[in-house]
Amino acid sequence: MIKLRNDIISFLYENLLRRVFFKFDPEKVHDWTILLGRILGNNLLFREITALFFSFSDPILKQNIAGISFANPIGLSAGFDKNAQLIKIMPSVGFGFMEVGSFTGQPCLGNPKPRLWRLTKTQGLVVNYGLKNEGAEVISQRLVNQSSEIPLGINVGKTNSPDTVGVEKGINDYLKSIQAFLNIGDYLTINISCPNTYGGEPFTEPDSLNLLLERVSELNIKKPIFLKMAPSLPREQIDKIIELADQYHLTGFICSNLSKDRSNSKIIPEEISKIPQGIGSISGKPVEQSANEQIAYIYQKTRGQKVIIGCGGVFSAEDAYKKIRLGASLIQLITGMIFKGPQVISQINLGLSQLLERDGFKSISQAVGIDVK
Ligand SMILES: Cc1cc2nc3c(=O)[nH]c(=O)nc-3n(C[C@H](O)[C@H](O)[C@H](O)COP(=O)(O)O)c2cc1C
């Protein structure tokens, strides 16, 4: 019954809705989706109707990770709900958790438009939002009196402005956001890998990261803390980041963020050549392989002692299962939902339970890292 429901919605999405959406500017469609999500989320009846279309649950998908209960492992990745306006509707769309942000110390309008493009055949997006968000103060006020039905991740980045370039200024900006959300959300993600901002990614450098984590540790945060990684970091750099994560008792890693690499063989050259040179970073299928390699590497290197959230190019249950077998305990996505439709969350969860049962696993944790142990 659930499969039939999903198949019908999937057919309608791919043959009708997506064709209409893809005729419009991607950022406009994103804004309309946020508006629709806010309207649906504000009304109990709309939320329940939405759940009828998209929900799916199975005990085999339940997990307790770092003290947090997840009904299923599929989460919304950071960057879709930039101002935390969808926390009421996303549980009805079937997500097991969601991450909001990235939030920054100062409000930020982001980079000049256009700043979002589709690579339709490549199955990816080129993103150059530049951390557009209303700023930590405003957004934390929005969330302070709201509770989320699903675990909520707070993703903080560094304000995209010449004023935050430099390690000390950057750290102060991160701390401002982190402090605003001290009592909000179930886990914290420190995004050290936003590629489209002033000053690049200084905190993927171990020395700067050490200084940042030292100051974060003084806040004595009780929530699990994750680092959001850039894809394709050299192994020696990953090793140093892992050492720091150990030293500061971080919970784990999100592997990974967008990629700047335009030479990836998954990218269709005629599509990327239409996007202005040197602008933006890529999501979706082109980042899948490097994210998977990073998941496997970190899982092996940490001997499974750190929690890995796998992210990048997940479009199907098979894609999610692959990341789990390489070492991810949880999965996040955005691009798969845009290309396949919102029912893809339920499709992935249903497919995952079938794959786990097929392979004789009684829980997700039994499958985590099985291919690299
Ligand atoms: C439109 C868009 C905006 C994004 N903005 C952010 C962001 O603000 N912070 C962040 O940590 N990641 C951001 N990302 C990266 C995603 O969270 C994710 O790591 C990446 O897209 C790979 O997953 P996907 O292939 O499922 O989209 C963004 C991605 C997209 C597509």
The ligand as an ORCA input file, in Angstrom:
! r2SCAN-3c Opt
* xyz 0 1
  C      20.720     24.819     -1.915
  C      21.748     24.298     -0.961
  C      22.175     25.098      0.098
  C      23.120     24.603      1.000
  N      23.501     25.377      2.065
  C      24.255     24.817      3.050
  C      24.500     25.514      4.261
  O      24.042     26.644      4.471
  N      25.249     24.896      5.220
  C      25.757     23.636      5.056
  O      26.399     23.105      5.974
  N      25.544     22.947      3.907
  C      24.801     23.509      2.925
  N      24.552     22.797      1.772
  C      25.179     21.475      1.579
  C      24.239     20.353      1.946
  O      23.899     20.392      3.300
  C      24.862     18.975      1.609
  O      26.017     18.819      2.381
  C      25.206     18.837      0.123
  O      24.239     19.449     -0.683
  C      25.304     17.360     -0.301
  O      24.070     16.707     -0.133
  P      23.028     16.463     -1.351
  O      23.806     15.902     -2.479
  O      22.017     15.503     -0.788
  O      22.407     17.770     -1.654
  C      23.639     23.295      0.832
  C      23.228     22.518     -0.250
  C      22.278     22.998     -1.135
  C      21.837     22.106     -2.278
*
